[in-house]
Structure formats: structure tokens, C-alpha cells
Amino acid sequence: MDKRRVVITGLGTVNPTGNTVAESWAAVKQGVCGVGPITLYDTSNSKTKLAAEVPAAVLDKRECRKMARFTQFALTAAIEAMADAGIDMEKEDASRFATIVSAGIGGLPNMEEEHAKGEQKGFDRVSPFFVPMTIANMAAGQIARPARAAPMRLAMRSTASATDTKTWPLPAVRKAASRRWVSAVSPA
């Protein structure tokens, strides 16, 4: 079988040291630590007080209301990676693009929030965006939407091994490059 090459042409990141590759790299070179006091929830009843929290993503506020935090991070990093690669989807064949995102779980904080809202105010008050905000494959879908990427949107779900998420998608990407529909689930 002729193996097609898969090349990484652009970088994007959202992590505790910065919201862009340049920001993050500059912080790392200066010795900035991404670990600090937890600010996203009350830690008074917790032994753990420190975490490597990620700064807020920089997206349109209206769009953010419809996306879980992990989806915002994935979309922000993907937008940067596509810009870094010089990809202009107006000039590209969208059917030759695939979106693969690895996430252990979707919007867990959204699940907790909407469940509490349902118990307190009634489940008819739960957000209509509840399911789209909590499913792990929504990050891949949100990235694919503006890029008009098709035919493959794949969400890798693997918390047991980071190796799965790095090496397993490669054959799927090669198949997509040959214009075949590929649907896959992470071996976990």
C-alpha cells in the first residue's frame, strides 16, 4: 500500500502559559510557570489549591455562549494553526481536509451546571445548547464548520494513553486523503 504523507504545516495552542504559540513560547523561554492558585472554583473544601489553569479563549462572546470551554480552546488553537499554515479555505478543496480532536470528555462543568439548574428550576430550564456543549466531538465539529472541512470530523476519546491520540489517527488521515469517508472511535 502506498502511504500518503501527513505533514503538520501550522501550529496553534491554548495552554496555561499563553493563548498563542508565540505567547506560550515567550513565557516558557522566560521561565514563566503556568501553575498558580485555582480561580475557576471555590477551593475552600479542597486540599488542592494549585492548578495549571488555561487563560480564557479569545473568541466572539456570542459564539462562546454556545460552546463549552474545551471547545473554545480547541477552536482558538485551530484558527491559529490554520493561519500559521497559510491555509485559505476559499482557495482550498474542503473535501481534502479532516478535523481530528482528542478530548477525554466534553464540557463537564456544563453538565454540572445544567444538572443543578434542572434540579433547582426544573429541567425545562436546561439550555438548548446542553448536549452540543457537552459532547466530546463538538470541538471537531466547531473547527470543521468555519473551515468547511469534510468528509471527516473525528473526536478521539482516550484518557488511558496519549500514544493512542498521537499515532492512531494517522491511518485514518491517510484514508481521508484518498477521499474515502472514514469514521472511527479511539481504541481505549
Rosetta silent file (secondary structure, phi, psi, omega in degrees, C-alpha in Angstrom):
SEQUENCE: MDKRRVVITGLGTVNPTGNTVAESWAAVKQGVCGVGPITLYDTSNSKTKLAAEVPAAVLDKRECRKMARFTQFALTAAIEAMADAGIDMEKEDASRFATIVSAGIGGLPNMEEEHAKGEQKGFDRVSPFFVPMTIANMAAGQIARPARAAPMRLAMRSTASATDTKTWPLPAVRKAASRRWVSAVSPA
SCORE:     score description
SCORE:     0.000 S_00000001
   1 L     0.000  132.814  177.774    0.000    0.000    0.000 S_00000001
   2 L   -76.248  117.703  179.944    1.290    3.438   -0.942 S_00000001
   3 L   -85.943  125.858  176.577    1.475    5.510    2.234 S_00000001
   4 L   -82.605  146.718  178.946    0.478    9.127    1.812 S_00000001
   5 L   -79.558  142.413  173.441    2.436   11.708    3.734 S_00000001
   6 L  -119.520  123.750 -174.168    0.789   13.627    6.517 S_00000001
   7 L  -124.406  135.026  173.826    2.542   16.890    7.323 S_00000001
   8 L   -86.963  118.373 -175.747    1.991   19.356   10.141 S_00000001
   9 L  -111.620  -10.902 -179.042    2.181   22.767    8.495 S_00000001
  10 L  -146.163  150.478 -179.535    0.809   25.071   11.186 S_00000001
  11 L  -118.306  145.991  174.831    0.873   25.359   14.952 S_00000001
  12 L  -151.492  146.812  179.830   -1.721   26.621   17.398 S_00000001
  13 L  -152.002  152.164  166.426   -2.036   26.379   21.157 S_00000001
  14 L  -138.646  115.035 -176.539   -4.066   27.404   24.151 S_00000001
  15 E  -151.667  175.423 -176.323   -2.340   26.377   27.369 S_00000001
  16 L   -59.649  -16.848 -179.982   -1.512   27.689   30.851 S_00000001
  17 L   -99.567   -4.509  178.037    1.409   29.775   29.569 S_00000001
  18 E   167.261  161.991 -178.867   -0.437   31.544   26.755 S_00000001
  19 L   -95.383    2.598  176.645   -3.216   31.687   24.167 S_00000001
  20 L  -141.931  164.198  177.622   -0.877   31.583   21.155 S_00000001
  21 H   -61.038  -46.031 -177.867    2.285   29.729   20.170 S_00000001
  22 H   -62.299  -46.316  178.839    4.312   32.950   20.331 S_00000001
  23 H   -59.460  -47.778 -177.762    2.900   33.936   23.750 S_00000001
  24 H   -64.899  -45.175 -179.372    3.445   30.474   25.145 S_00000001
  25 H   -64.198  -41.819  178.417    6.967   30.092   23.747 S_00000001
  26 H   -61.788  -42.458  179.414    7.998   33.521   25.062 S_00000001
  27 H   -64.233  -42.658  179.494    6.662   32.646   28.516 S_00000001
  28 H   -64.152  -42.927  179.308    8.482   29.306   28.560 S_00000001
  29 H   -63.442  -30.891  179.211   11.767   30.952   27.479 S_00000001
  30 L   -85.467   -0.638  179.069   11.376   33.492   30.311 S_00000001
  31 L    78.803   18.663  178.669   10.789   30.673   32.802 S_00000001
  32 L   -68.940  133.114  178.733    7.165   31.609   33.465 S_00000001
  33 L   -94.667  134.089  179.323    5.322   28.845   35.298 S_00000001
  34 L   -83.836   -1.560 -178.622    1.777   28.092   34.180 S_00000001
  35 L   -92.505  137.485  179.079    0.817   26.780   37.614 S_00000001
  36 E  -161.459 -175.844  178.573   -0.951   29.095   40.053 S_00000001
  37 E   -60.906  141.583  178.354   -3.837   29.371   42.515 S_00000001
  38 L   -69.682  129.248 -179.310   -7.103   27.841   41.318 S_00000001
  39 L  -119.352  -12.301 -173.652   -9.556   30.571   40.312 S_00000001
  40 L   -82.422  -12.794  176.609  -12.245   28.662   38.428 S_00000001
  41 L  -156.203  165.143 -179.005  -13.938   27.216   41.502 S_00000001
  42 L   -73.447  123.099 -177.991  -14.010   27.508   45.276 S_00000001
  43 L  -103.182   10.601 -175.203  -11.141   25.523   46.791 S_00000001
  44 L   -61.122  -29.539  178.680  -12.026   26.084   50.452 S_00000001
  45 L  -102.354   21.009 -176.797  -13.086   22.420   50.876 S_00000001
  46 L  -124.127  141.943  175.719  -10.244   21.052   48.775 S_00000001
  47 L   -72.676  -31.804 -178.506   -6.702   20.073   49.682 S_00000001
  48 L   -82.622  126.990 -179.339   -5.544   21.083   46.211 S_00000001
  49 L  -120.106  -10.694 -177.603   -5.136   24.818   45.788 S_00000001
  50 E  -117.007  149.303  176.102   -2.889   24.972   42.694 S_00000001
  51 E  -159.236  165.012  174.307   -3.504   24.060   39.067 S_00000001
  52 L   -98.192   77.690 -178.842   -2.308   24.858   35.574 S_00000001
  53 L   -75.541  147.906  179.640   -5.423   26.761   34.521 S_00000001
  54 L   -94.172  133.696  177.092   -5.790   27.898   30.944 S_00000001
  55 L   -61.775  159.480 -179.583   -6.493   31.602   30.329 S_00000001
  56 L   -59.757  141.377  176.623   -9.819   32.444   28.726 S_00000001
  57 L   -72.290  154.951 -177.715  -10.009   31.877   24.970 S_00000001
  58 L  -108.389   83.019  178.420  -10.394   34.934   22.790 S_00000001
  59 L  -126.651  169.726  176.304  -13.489   34.306   20.681 S_00000001
  60 L   -58.671  128.542 -176.071  -16.683   36.186   19.946 S_00000001
  61 H   -58.216  -36.692  179.353  -18.748   36.318   23.167 S_00000001
  62 H   -63.319  -41.616  179.079  -21.960   35.316   21.337 S_00000001
  63 H   -67.429  -38.015 -177.519  -20.282   32.184   19.989 S_00000001
  64 H   -61.412  -31.899  179.974  -18.780   31.353   23.394 S_00000001
  65 L   -63.387  -22.068 -177.827  -22.241   31.083   24.974 S_00000001
  66 L   -98.592    0.122 -174.940  -22.901   28.108   22.678 S_00000001
  67 L  -125.848  142.158  171.859  -19.588   26.333   23.316 S_00000001
  68 L   -69.445  160.000 -177.613  -18.047   24.533   26.251 S_00000001
  69 H   -58.773  -41.210 -179.229  -14.715   25.876   27.436 S_00000001
  70 H   -65.067  -32.864  177.659  -12.753   22.946   25.968 S_00000001
  71 H   -69.018  -39.547  177.361  -14.360   23.615   22.562 S_00000001
  72 H   -60.669  -42.308  178.370  -13.352   27.281   22.760 S_00000001
  73 H   -63.365  -46.399 -178.793   -9.755   26.243   23.414 S_00000001
  74 H   -61.854  -44.093 -179.235   -9.738   23.766   20.528 S_00000001
  75 H   -66.162  -42.014  179.002  -11.246   26.288   18.104 S_00000001
  76 H   -60.532  -46.701  179.589   -8.842   29.060   19.174 S_00000001
  77 H   -65.471  -38.838 -179.706   -5.814   26.785   18.667 S_00000001
  78 H   -67.297  -40.000  177.749   -7.138   25.505   15.322 S_00000001
  79 H   -60.875  -43.467  178.568   -7.719   29.037   13.996 S_00000001
  80 H   -64.666  -43.517 -178.785   -4.123   29.917   14.909 S_00000001
  81 H   -62.996  -40.870  179.165   -2.761   26.699   13.341 S_00000001
  82 H   -67.228  -39.937  177.535   -4.633   27.305   10.079 S_00000001
  83 H   -65.962  -41.833  179.231   -3.407   30.909    9.940 S_00000001
  84 H   -62.296  -34.125  179.860    0.146   29.768   10.728 S_00000001
  85 H   -80.712  -10.059 -178.896   -0.051   27.255    7.871 S_00000001
  86 L    73.805   26.873 -178.473   -1.292   29.946    5.497 S_00000001
  87 L   -81.632  124.594  174.937   -4.439   27.978    4.730 S_00000001
  88 L  -115.383  104.012 -174.350   -7.100   29.992    2.924 S_00000001
  89 L   -64.657  -17.406  175.208  -10.214   27.812    2.750 S_00000001
  90 L   -67.268  -25.863 -177.274  -11.595   29.982   -0.052 S_00000001
  91 L  -105.548   -1.608 -175.409   -8.797   28.625   -2.242 S_00000001
  92 L  -105.203  158.614  173.398   -8.678   25.064   -0.893 S_00000001
  93 L   -86.389  102.115 -175.242  -10.656   21.905   -1.642 S_00000001
  94 H   -60.845  -23.936 -179.891  -12.514   21.462    1.668 S_00000001
  95 H   -71.312   -9.827  178.877  -13.185   17.803    0.870 S_00000001
  96 H   -97.758    7.368 -178.994   -9.443   17.180    1.300 S_00000001
  97 E  -110.068  147.205  176.526   -9.410   18.431    4.910 S_00000001
  98 E  -131.158  155.478  177.488  -10.111   16.494    8.087 S_00000001
  99 E  -123.116  119.601  178.040  -10.581   17.565   11.669 S_00000001
 100 E  -126.126  123.426 -178.857   -9.273   15.340   14.447 S_00000001
 101 E  -128.358  136.966  177.630   -9.505   16.461   18.071 S_00000001
 102 E  -106.857  126.153  177.451   -8.538   14.495   21.144 S_00000001
 103 L  -147.709  136.784  178.949  -10.513   15.036   24.345 S_00000001
 104 L   -70.926  -37.038  179.864  -11.032   12.793   27.353 S_00000001
 105 L  -157.830  160.041 -178.773  -14.515   14.177   27.995 S_00000001
 106 L   -78.896 -140.670 -174.326  -16.637   17.071   26.808 S_00000001
 107 L   -80.934   75.209 -179.326  -17.937   20.006   28.810 S_00000001
 108 H   -56.717  -44.417  177.312  -18.067   18.515   32.285 S_00000001
 109 H   -59.847  -33.976  177.698  -18.615   21.908   34.005 S_00000001
 110 H   -67.151  -37.613  177.265  -21.570   22.466   31.654 S_00000001
 111 H   -60.812  -47.513 -179.188  -23.044   19.103   32.659 S_00000001
 112 H   -62.151  -45.555 -178.008  -22.792   20.016   36.335 S_00000001
 113 H   -62.974  -47.331 -177.773  -24.233   23.496   35.803 S_00000001
 114 H   -70.467  -33.545  176.521  -27.189   22.368   33.695 S_00000001
 115 H   -64.841  -45.979  178.519  -27.978   19.456   36.020 S_00000001
 116 H   -61.431  -41.812  178.789  -28.034   21.823   39.020 S_00000001
 117 H   -61.649  -42.766  179.559  -30.224   24.260   37.052 S_00000001
 118 H   -62.649  -41.938  179.580  -32.610   21.440   36.166 S_00000001
 119 H   -68.787  -36.387 -177.132  -32.920   20.299   39.772 S_00000001
 120 H   -81.423  -42.997 -171.358  -33.430   23.832   41.103 S_00000001
 121 H  -112.976   -5.232 -176.950  -35.618   25.408   38.409 S_00000001
 122 L   103.776  142.967 -172.970  -36.996   22.434   36.511 S_00000001
 123 H   -73.248   -9.807  173.122  -35.491   20.546   33.615 S_00000001
 124 H   -74.569   -8.851  178.125  -37.396   22.622   31.044 S_00000001
 125 H   -92.358   -2.248  179.272  -34.971   25.436   32.006 S_00000001
 126 L   -67.140  139.673 -177.282  -31.911   23.475   30.837 S_00000001
 127 L   -58.727  138.095  175.092  -30.077   25.207   27.976 S_00000001
 128 L   -65.631  -14.179  178.107  -30.910   24.005   24.451 S_00000001
 129 L   -92.117    6.004 -176.869  -27.127   24.009   23.926 S_00000001
 130 H   -53.977  -55.410 -177.433  -26.611   21.484   26.745 S_00000001
 131 H   -65.876  -49.613  178.876  -25.938   18.443   24.551 S_00000001
 132 H   -59.757  -27.227 -178.961  -23.841   20.257   21.916 S_00000001
 133 H   -80.780  -18.349 -173.005  -21.755   21.819   24.685 S_00000001
 134 H  -106.850  -16.488 -178.217  -21.027   18.534   26.449 S_00000001
 135 L   -79.855  138.018 -173.558  -20.258   16.006   23.728 S_00000001
 136 L   -64.925  -27.306 -178.007  -16.541   15.468   23.103 S_00000001
 137 L   -82.135   -0.513  179.456  -16.862   15.519   19.308 S_00000001
 138 H   -67.690  -30.173  178.027  -18.279   19.062   19.301 S_00000001
 139 H   -61.613  -46.374  178.522  -14.766   20.537   19.272 S_00000001
 140 H   -62.129  -40.314  178.901  -14.040   18.765   15.973 S_00000001
 141 H   -64.850  -42.125 -179.988  -17.412   19.916   14.616 S_00000001
 142 H   -67.171  -34.559  177.237  -16.850   23.551   15.604 S_00000001
 143 H   -70.753  -41.324 -177.740  -13.417   23.547   13.964 S_00000001
 144 H   -67.966  -32.459 -175.210  -14.748   21.917   10.805 S_00000001
 145 H   -57.746  -58.831 -179.545  -17.682   24.331   10.474 S_00000001
 146 H   -69.064  -26.479 -179.832  -15.828   27.563    9.585 S_00000001
 147 H   -82.707  -10.438 -175.357  -13.200   25.602    7.659 S_00000001
 148 L    53.856   36.407 -177.726  -15.957   23.720    5.785 S_00000001
 149 L   -73.273  137.002  177.928  -13.798   20.632    6.369 S_00000001
 150 L  -157.815  161.852    3.737  -15.134   17.358    5.092 S_00000001
 151 E   -92.291    1.099 -170.462  -15.536   14.443    4.855 S_00000001
 152 E  -119.440  128.294  168.774  -14.075   13.557    8.239 S_00000001
 153 E  -127.033  113.819 -172.715  -14.611   15.016   11.677 S_00000001
 154 E  -123.508  129.909  175.306  -13.144   12.696   14.254 S_00000001
 155 E  -110.061  114.800  176.992  -13.119   13.047   18.005 S_00000001
 156 E   -82.038  132.520  176.545  -10.558   10.867   19.690 S_00000001
 157 L  -121.021   99.987 -179.249  -11.551    9.835   23.188 S_00000001
 158 L  -148.805  113.706  176.310   -8.608    8.427   25.024 S_00000001
 159 L  -107.258  -13.190 -176.199   -7.600    9.140   28.574 S_00000001
 160 L   -78.398  -32.964 -174.612   -5.626    5.963   29.158 S_00000001
 161 L  -148.681  122.910  176.687   -2.822    6.636   26.716 S_00000001
 162 H   -67.837  -23.825  179.718   -1.585    9.752   24.988 S_00000001
 163 H   -61.291  -39.455  179.233    0.073    7.447   22.443 S_00000001
 164 H   -55.586  -44.344 -174.506   -3.344    6.458   21.068 S_00000001
 165 H   -75.821  -18.082  179.097   -4.190   10.054   20.254 S_00000001
 166 H   -91.320  -39.165 -172.133   -0.847   10.724   18.561 S_00000001
 167 H  -104.003  -31.626 -174.367   -0.373    7.612   16.425 S_00000001
 168 L   -64.542  -38.242 -177.999   -3.758    6.022   15.926 S_00000001
 169 H   -67.526  -19.614 -174.624   -5.333    8.802   13.752 S_00000001
 170 H   -53.417  -49.380  177.621   -2.550    8.650   11.147 S_00000001
 171 H   -60.889  -35.384  179.020   -4.043    5.757    9.132 S_00000001
 172 H   -65.714  -40.475  178.441   -7.446    7.483    9.271 S_00000001
 173 H   -65.122  -41.106  178.208   -5.954   10.724    7.925 S_00000001
 174 H   -60.866  -41.601  178.821   -4.236    8.810    5.141 S_00000001
 175 H   -65.131  -41.693  179.850   -7.557    7.208    4.179 S_00000001
 176 H   -62.789  -35.297  179.639   -9.314   10.593    4.239 S_00000001
 177 H   -64.490  -22.318  177.884   -6.606   11.968    1.955 S_00000001
 178 L   -92.769   16.043  174.983   -7.649    9.368   -0.586 S_00000001
 179 L    67.706   30.339  173.939  -11.193   10.833   -0.478 S_00000001
 180 L  -103.239  147.192  175.370  -12.818    7.975    1.398 S_00000001
 181 L   -72.897  131.761  178.572  -15.235    8.511    4.251 S_00000001
 182 L  -126.069  128.271  174.244  -13.633    7.414    7.489 S_00000001
 183 L  -124.814  130.519 -174.879  -15.488    7.002   10.740 S_00000001
 184 L  -146.857  156.561  174.674  -13.538    5.862   13.764 S_00000001
 185 L  -126.862  140.401 -176.922  -13.603    5.508   17.503 S_00000001
 186 L   -63.682  135.338  172.724  -10.496    5.593   19.645 S_00000001
 187 L   -74.418  116.243 -177.147   -9.316    2.215   20.901 S_00000001
 188 L  -122.842    0.000    0.000   -9.451    2.658   24.644 S_00000001
